[in-house]
Amino acid sequence: MAQKTITTTFFGLFCYQAYQLGAQMRIGTDEAKKAEWEHPQAGFIQMLRDKYDEEYEKYFDTGHRDWYDKDDDSWKEKLPKPQDYQPNGKRN
């Protein structure tokens, strides 16, 4: 009796895991669902990439100014704001 119970339990567990794996594989191959889903921080990541490209262009330029005076707050205006990179300007 115990052997039958254990065997049936393991078989049921195997079938359940196979079902879960099959369901995950079907979801993973659905390109339409992948295309419509957007990462919540995709705008922020793209903004970082753009900033990197902008800074990289200035890397070998020795004529640009990369330092700030003590009373100069103009760098604060260049800081990214959540409205700039989040969808619809909403905060999470």
Phi and psi in radians as a Rosetta constraint file:
Dihedral C 1 N 2 CA 2 C 2 CIRCULARHARMONIC -1.148 0.35
Dihedral N 2 CA 2 C 2 N 3 CIRCULARHARMONIC -0.677 0.35
Dihedral C 2 N 3 CA 3 C 3 CIRCULARHARMONIC -1.126 0.35
Dihedral N 3 CA 3 C 3 N 4 CIRCULARHARMONIC -0.720 0.35
Dihedral C 3 N 4 CA 4 C 4 CIRCULARHARMONIC -1.120 0.35
Dihedral N 4 CA 4 C 4 N 5 CIRCULARHARMONIC -0.712 0.35
Dihedral C 4 N 5 CA 5 C 5 CIRCULARHARMONIC -1.137 0.35
Dihedral N 5 CA 5 C 5 N 6 CIRCULARHARMONIC -0.801 0.35
Dihedral C 5 N 6 CA 6 C 6 CIRCULARHARMONIC -1.141 0.35
Dihedral N 6 CA 6 C 6 N 7 CIRCULARHARMONIC -0.756 0.35
Dihedral C 6 N 7 CA 7 C 7 CIRCULARHARMONIC -1.098 0.35
Dihedral N 7 CA 7 C 7 N 8 CIRCULARHARMONIC -0.776 0.35
Dihedral C 7 N 8 CA 8 C 8 CIRCULARHARMONIC -1.125 0.35
Dihedral N 8 CA 8 C 8 N 9 CIRCULARHARMONIC -0.695 0.35
Dihedral C 8 N 9 CA 9 C 9 CIRCULARHARMONIC -1.113 0.35
Dihedral N 9 CA 9 C 9 N 10 CIRCULARHARMONIC -0.811 0.35
Dihedral C 9 N 10 CA 10 C 10 CIRCULARHARMONIC -1.132 0.35
Dihedral N 10 CA 10 C 10 N 11 CIRCULARHARMONIC -0.668 0.35
Dihedral C 10 N 11 CA 11 C 11 CIRCULARHARMONIC -1.137 0.35
Dihedral N 11 CA 11 C 11 N 12 CIRCULARHARMONIC -0.744 0.35
Dihedral C 11 N 12 CA 12 C 12 CIRCULARHARMONIC -1.100 0.35
Dihedral N 12 CA 12 C 12 N 13 CIRCULARHARMONIC -0.724 0.35
Dihedral C 12 N 13 CA 13 C 13 CIRCULARHARMONIC -1.117 0.35
Dihedral N 13 CA 13 C 13 N 14 CIRCULARHARMONIC -0.728 0.35
Dihedral C 13 N 14 CA 14 C 14 CIRCULARHARMONIC -1.081 0.35
Dihedral N 14 CA 14 C 14 N 15 CIRCULARHARMONIC -0.774 0.35
Dihedral C 14 N 15 CA 15 C 15 CIRCULARHARMONIC -1.121 0.35
Dihedral N 15 CA 15 C 15 N 16 CIRCULARHARMONIC -0.706 0.35
Dihedral C 15 N 16 CA 16 C 16 CIRCULARHARMONIC -1.128 0.35
Dihedral N 16 CA 16 C 16 N 17 CIRCULARHARMONIC -0.752 0.35
Dihedral C 16 N 17 CA 17 C 17 CIRCULARHARMONIC -1.137 0.35
Dihedral N 17 CA 17 C 17 N 18 CIRCULARHARMONIC -0.669 0.35
Dihedral C 17 N 18 CA 18 C 18 CIRCULARHARMONIC -1.127 0.35
Dihedral N 18 CA 18 C 18 N 19 CIRCULARHARMONIC -0.698 0.35
Dihedral C 18 N 19 CA 19 C 19 CIRCULARHARMONIC -1.077 0.35
Dihedral N 19 CA 19 C 19 N 20 CIRCULARHARMONIC -0.812 0.35
Dihedral C 19 N 20 CA 20 C 20 CIRCULARHARMONIC -1.090 0.35
Dihedral N 20 CA 20 C 20 N 21 CIRCULARHARMONIC -0.751 0.35
Dihedral C 20 N 21 CA 21 C 21 CIRCULARHARMONIC -1.110 0.35
Dihedral N 21 CA 21 C 21 N 22 CIRCULARHARMONIC -0.743 0.35
Dihedral C 21 N 22 CA 22 C 22 CIRCULARHARMONIC -1.095 0.35
Dihedral N 22 CA 22 C 22 N 23 CIRCULARHARMONIC -0.720 0.35
Dihedral C 22 N 23 CA 23 C 23 CIRCULARHARMONIC -1.125 0.35
Dihedral N 23 CA 23 C 23 N 24 CIRCULARHARMONIC -0.742 0.35
Dihedral C 23 N 24 CA 24 C 24 CIRCULARHARMONIC -1.139 0.35
Dihedral N 24 CA 24 C 24 N 25 CIRCULARHARMONIC -0.640 0.35
Dihedral C 24 N 25 CA 25 C 25 CIRCULARHARMONIC -1.190 0.35
Dihedral N 25 CA 25 C 25 N 26 CIRCULARHARMONIC -0.654 0.35
Dihedral C 25 N 26 CA 26 C 26 CIRCULARHARMONIC -1.155 0.35
Dihedral N 26 CA 26 C 26 N 27 CIRCULARHARMONIC -0.713 0.35
Dihedral C 26 N 27 CA 27 C 27 CIRCULARHARMONIC -1.154 0.35
Dihedral N 27 CA 27 C 27 N 28 CIRCULARHARMONIC -0.688 0.35
Dihedral C 27 N 28 CA 28 C 28 CIRCULARHARMONIC -1.172 0.35
Dihedral N 28 CA 28 C 28 N 29 CIRCULARHARMONIC -0.429 0.35
Dihedral C 28 N 29 CA 29 C 29 CIRCULARHARMONIC -1.678 0.35
Dihedral N 29 CA 29 C 29 N 30 CIRCULARHARMONIC 0.002 0.35
Dihedral C 29 N 30 CA 30 C 30 CIRCULARHARMONIC -1.445 0.35
Dihedral N 30 CA 30 C 30 N 31 CIRCULARHARMONIC 1.678 0.35
Dihedral C 30 N 31 CA 31 C 31 CIRCULARHARMONIC -1.180 0.35
Dihedral N 31 CA 31 C 31 N 32 CIRCULARHARMONIC -0.495 0.35
Dihedral C 31 N 32 CA 32 C 32 CIRCULARHARMONIC -1.143 0.35
Dihedral N 32 CA 32 C 32 N 33 CIRCULARHARMONIC -0.709 0.35
Dihedral C 32 N 33 CA 33 C 33 CIRCULARHARMONIC -1.196 0.35
Dihedral N 33 CA 33 C 33 N 34 CIRCULARHARMONIC -0.639 0.35
Dihedral C 33 N 34 CA 34 C 34 CIRCULARHARMONIC -1.164 0.35
Dihedral N 34 CA 34 C 34 N 35 CIRCULARHARMONIC -0.649 0.35
Dihedral C 34 N 35 CA 35 C 35 CIRCULARHARMONIC -1.219 0.35
Dihedral N 35 CA 35 C 35 N 36 CIRCULARHARMONIC -0.617 0.35
Dihedral C 35 N 36 CA 36 C 36 CIRCULARHARMONIC -1.448 0.35
Dihedral N 36 CA 36 C 36 N 37 CIRCULARHARMONIC -0.315 0.35
Dihedral C 36 N 37 CA 37 C 37 CIRCULARHARMONIC -1.461 0.35
Dihedral N 37 CA 37 C 37 N 38 CIRCULARHARMONIC 2.282 0.35
Dihedral C 37 N 38 CA 38 C 38 CIRCULARHARMONIC -2.098 0.35
Dihedral N 38 CA 38 C 38 N 39 CIRCULARHARMONIC 2.331 0.35
Dihedral C 38 N 39 CA 39 C 39 CIRCULARHARMONIC -1.080 0.35
Dihedral N 39 CA 39 C 39 N 40 CIRCULARHARMONIC 2.417 0.35
Dihedral C 39 N 40 CA 40 C 40 CIRCULARHARMONIC -1.050 0.35
Dihedral N 40 CA 40 C 40 N 41 CIRCULARHARMONIC -0.455 0.35
Dihedral C 40 N 41 CA 41 C 41 CIRCULARHARMONIC -1.914 0.35
Dihedral N 41 CA 41 C 41 N 42 CIRCULARHARMONIC 0.384 0.35
Dihedral C 41 N 42 CA 42 C 42 CIRCULARHARMONIC -1.082 0.35
Dihedral N 42 CA 42 C 42 N 43 CIRCULARHARMONIC -0.681 0.35
Dihedral C 42 N 43 CA 43 C 43 CIRCULARHARMONIC -1.132 0.35
Dihedral N 43 CA 43 C 43 N 44 CIRCULARHARMONIC -0.700 0.35
Dihedral C 43 N 44 CA 44 C 44 CIRCULARHARMONIC -1.145 0.35
Dihedral N 44 CA 44 C 44 N 45 CIRCULARHARMONIC -0.746 0.35
Dihedral C 44 N 45 CA 45 C 45 CIRCULARHARMONIC -1.127 0.35
Dihedral N 45 CA 45 C 45 N 46 CIRCULARHARMONIC -0.726 0.35
Dihedral C 45 N 46 CA 46 C 46 CIRCULARHARMONIC -1.145 0.35
Dihedral N 46 CA 46 C 46 N 47 CIRCULARHARMONIC -0.649 0.35
Dihedral C 46 N 47 CA 47 C 47 CIRCULARHARMONIC -1.107 0.35
Dihedral N 47 CA 47 C 47 N 48 CIRCULARHARMONIC -0.699 0.35
Dihedral C 47 N 48 CA 48 C 48 CIRCULARHARMONIC -1.131 0.35
Dihedral N 48 CA 48 C 48 N 49 CIRCULARHARMONIC -0.677 0.35
Dihedral C 48 N 49 CA 49 C 49 CIRCULARHARMONIC -1.111 0.35
Dihedral N 49 CA 49 C 49 N 50 CIRCULARHARMONIC -0.744 0.35
Dihedral C 49 N 50 CA 50 C 50 CIRCULARHARMONIC -1.114 0.35
Dihedral N 50 CA 50 C 50 N 51 CIRCULARHARMONIC -0.743 0.35
Dihedral C 50 N 51 CA 51 C 51 CIRCULARHARMONIC -1.102 0.35
Dihedral N 51 CA 51 C 51 N 52 CIRCULARHARMONIC -0.686 0.35
Dihedral C 51 N 52 CA 52 C 52 CIRCULARHARMONIC -1.098 0.35
Dihedral N 52 CA 52 C 52 N 53 CIRCULARHARMONIC -0.790 0.35
Dihedral C 52 N 53 CA 53 C 53 CIRCULARHARMONIC -1.067 0.35
Dihedral N 53 CA 53 C 53 N 54 CIRCULARHARMONIC -0.697 0.35
Dihedral C 53 N 54 CA 54 C 54 CIRCULARHARMONIC -1.136 0.35
Dihedral N 54 CA 54 C 54 N 55 CIRCULARHARMONIC -0.759 0.35
Dihedral C 54 N 55 CA 55 C 55 CIRCULARHARMONIC -1.215 0.35
Dihedral N 55 CA 55 C 55 N 56 CIRCULARHARMONIC -0.599 0.35
Dihedral C 55 N 56 CA 56 C 56 CIRCULARHARMONIC -1.158 0.35
Dihedral N 56 CA 56 C 56 N 57 CIRCULARHARMONIC -0.604 0.35
Dihedral C 56 N 57 CA 57 C 57 CIRCULARHARMONIC -1.131 0.35
Dihedral N 57 CA 57 C 57 N 58 CIRCULARHARMONIC -0.550 0.35
Dihedral C 57 N 58 CA 58 C 58 CIRCULARHARMONIC -1.536 0.35
Dihedral N 58 CA 58 C 58 N 59 CIRCULARHARMONIC -0.031 0.35
Dihedral C 58 N 59 CA 59 C 59 CIRCULARHARMONIC -1.068 0.35
Dihedral N 59 CA 59 C 59 N 60 CIRCULARHARMONIC -0.791 0.35
Dihedral C 59 N 60 CA 60 C 60 CIRCULARHARMONIC -1.600 0.35
Dihedral N 60 CA 60 C 60 N 61 CIRCULARHARMONIC -0.020 0.35
Dihedral C 60 N 61 CA 61 C 61 CIRCULARHARMONIC -1.470 0.35
Dihedral N 61 CA 61 C 61 N 62 CIRCULARHARMONIC 1.982 0.35
Dihedral C 61 N 62 CA 62 C 62 CIRCULARHARMONIC -1.506 0.35
Dihedral N 62 CA 62 C 62 N 63 CIRCULARHARMONIC -0.110 0.35
Dihedral C 62 N 63 CA 63 C 63 CIRCULARHARMONIC -1.564 0.35
Dihedral N 63 CA 63 C 63 N 64 CIRCULARHARMONIC -0.147 0.35
Dihedral C 63 N 64 CA 64 C 64 CIRCULARHARMONIC -1.482 0.35
Dihedral N 64 CA 64 C 64 N 65 CIRCULARHARMONIC 2.741 0.35
Dihedral C 64 N 65 CA 65 C 65 CIRCULARHARMONIC -1.763 0.35
Dihedral N 65 CA 65 C 65 N 66 CIRCULARHARMONIC 2.062 0.35
Dihedral C 65 N 66 CA 66 C 66 CIRCULARHARMONIC -1.924 0.35
Dihedral N 66 CA 66 C 66 N 67 CIRCULARHARMONIC 0.067 0.35
Dihedral C 66 N 67 CA 67 C 67 CIRCULARHARMONIC -2.024 0.35
Dihedral N 67 CA 67 C 67 N 68 CIRCULARHARMONIC 2.916 0.35
Dihedral C 67 N 68 CA 68 C 68 CIRCULARHARMONIC -2.304 0.35
Dihedral N 68 CA 68 C 68 N 69 CIRCULARHARMONIC 2.586 0.35
Dihedral C 68 N 69 CA 69 C 69 CIRCULARHARMONIC -1.266 0.35
Dihedral N 69 CA 69 C 69 N 70 CIRCULARHARMONIC 2.862 0.35
Dihedral C 69 N 70 CA 70 C 70 CIRCULARHARMONIC -1.074 0.35
Dihedral N 70 CA 70 C 70 N 71 CIRCULARHARMONIC -0.696 0.35
Dihedral C 70 N 71 CA 71 C 71 CIRCULARHARMONIC -1.670 0.35
Dihedral N 71 CA 71 C 71 N 72 CIRCULARHARMONIC 0.073 0.35
Dihedral C 71 N 72 CA 72 C 72 CIRCULARHARMONIC -1.507 0.35
Dihedral N 72 CA 72 C 72 N 73 CIRCULARHARMONIC 2.021 0.35
Dihedral C 72 N 73 CA 73 C 73 CIRCULARHARMONIC -1.883 0.35
Dihedral N 73 CA 73 C 73 N 74 CIRCULARHARMONIC 0.311 0.35
Dihedral C 73 N 74 CA 74 C 74 CIRCULARHARMONIC -1.178 0.35
Dihedral N 74 CA 74 C 74 N 75 CIRCULARHARMONIC -0.400 0.35
Dihedral C 74 N 75 CA 75 C 75 CIRCULARHARMONIC -1.171 0.35
Dihedral N 75 CA 75 C 75 N 76 CIRCULARHARMONIC -0.437 0.35
Dihedral C 75 N 76 CA 76 C 76 CIRCULARHARMONIC -1.186 0.35
Dihedral N 76 CA 76 C 76 N 77 CIRCULARHARMONIC -0.485 0.35
Dihedral C 76 N 77 CA 77 C 77 CIRCULARHARMONIC -1.223 0.35
Dihedral N 77 CA 77 C 77 N 78 CIRCULARHARMONIC -0.442 0.35
Dihedral C 77 N 78 CA 78 C 78 CIRCULARHARMONIC -1.504 0.35
Dihedral N 78 CA 78 C 78 N 79 CIRCULARHARMONIC -0.130 0.35
Dihedral C 78 N 79 CA 79 C 79 CIRCULARHARMONIC -1.130 0.35
Dihedral N 79 CA 79 C 79 N 80 CIRCULARHARMONIC 2.404 0.35
Dihedral C 79 N 80 CA 80 C 80 CIRCULARHARMONIC -1.229 0.35
Dihedral N 80 CA 80 C 80 N 81 CIRCULARHARMONIC 2.438 0.35
Dihedral C 80 N 81 CA 81 C 81 CIRCULARHARMONIC -1.891 0.35
Dihedral N 81 CA 81 C 81 N 82 CIRCULARHARMONIC 2.625 0.35
Dihedral C 81 N 82 CA 82 C 82 CIRCULARHARMONIC -0.971 0.35
Dihedral N 82 CA 82 C 82 N 83 CIRCULARHARMONIC -0.510 0.35
Dihedral C 82 N 83 CA 83 C 83 CIRCULARHARMONIC -1.170 0.35
Dihedral N 83 CA 83 C 83 N 84 CIRCULARHARMONIC -0.395 0.35
Dihedral C 83 N 84 CA 84 C 84 CIRCULARHARMONIC -1.328 0.35
Dihedral N 84 CA 84 C 84 N 85 CIRCULARHARMONIC -0.538 0.35
Dihedral C 84 N 85 CA 85 C 85 CIRCULARHARMONIC -2.149 0.35
Dihedral N 85 CA 85 C 85 N 86 CIRCULARHARMONIC -0.178 0.35
Dihedral C 85 N 86 CA 86 C 86 CIRCULARHARMONIC -1.627 0.35
Dihedral N 86 CA 86 C 86 N 87 CIRCULARHARMONIC 2.552 0.35
Dihedral C 86 N 87 CA 87 C 87 CIRCULARHARMONIC -1.046 0.35
Dihedral N 87 CA 87 C 87 N 88 CIRCULARHARMONIC 2.294 0.35
Dihedral C 87 N 88 CA 88 C 88 CIRCULARHARMONIC 1.073 0.35
Dihedral N 88 CA 88 C 88 N 89 CIRCULARHARMONIC 0.220 0.35
Dihedral C 88 N 89 CA 89 C 89 CIRCULARHARMONIC 1.207 0.35
Dihedral N 89 CA 89 C 89 N 90 CIRCULARHARMONIC 0.288 0.35
Dihedral C 89 N 90 CA 90 C 90 CIRCULARHARMONIC -1.544 0.35
Dihedral N 90 CA 90 C 90 N 91 CIRCULARHARMONIC 2.621 0.35
Dihedral C 90 N 91 CA 91 C 91 CIRCULARHARMONIC -1.621 0.35
Dihedral N 91 CA 91 C 91 N 92 CIRCULARHARMONIC 2.579 0.35
